[in-house]
């Protein structure tokens, strides 16, 4: 069900547990996308057919809103230059270019998968612009995800993709070069790391940017029949994605730097993950939408 409630965890004393924000979001949302820029939480989408509140609707706002943890206030932001009732973003991320240090990029396919539009939101001026349109059919395996932009030019994200022809799921790393405007994706046969009678839960993996072109993929597995659960931390080097074609020259399995495996007391549902010591989080508090 759509909700306005948001919960926080004080990272200076996590034993206190999660607490509900005193002020909820302005609009009800279900499974919205979230991103932190300059210490503020941006929440967008997730309206699921619901209209924004009348005040936002009349002013062309409501698709996105921002929470300031210092002022403890929510503010509705201008809608993007698309039909927000149909806007379907497949990729979103924070651009860290010098000129676009405070910008959010959203890829919209509401006009059809053969005309994905790159929209850019300037955080400082609160304005949208149509950045460019990429006139090519977007592969159906490309899944929605929060992208990590490296070197200001390459966006990466990870998804679990079901390969119907082969009747199995696999971890797929996607990439998009913002300069050459070329897609790339490469499968990671993570099953090679599984133990006897062990299988992955095929929910979207955690995807963390460590440094440069190194990333950590988080996967959750179970061993049958004793129902023992594990967490995998697979570090990969994606520098092979560089180049005009953007496609890796070697199988992704060759890009694995290390694999760590941890036993768990019980099954966990990995909804999101982040590195909290980068200095990009709000002071003392971290926010997340209700799940």
Secondary structure, DSSP 4 states (H G I P E B T S, - for coil): --B--EEEEETT-GGG--EE-SS--SS-BSS-EEEEETTEEEEE---TTPPPPHHHHHTTEEEEEEEETTTTEEEEEEPPSS-TTT--EEEEEEE--STTTTEEEEEE-TT-TTSEEEEEEETTTTEEEEEEEE-SPPPTT---EE-EEETTTEEEEEEEEEETTTTEEEEEEEEEETTTTEEEEEEE-GGGG--TTEEE--SPPEEEEEETTEEEEEEEEEETTTTEEEEEEEEEE-GGG-SSS---SS-GGGGEEEEEEEEESS---------S-SS-SPSSEEEEE--
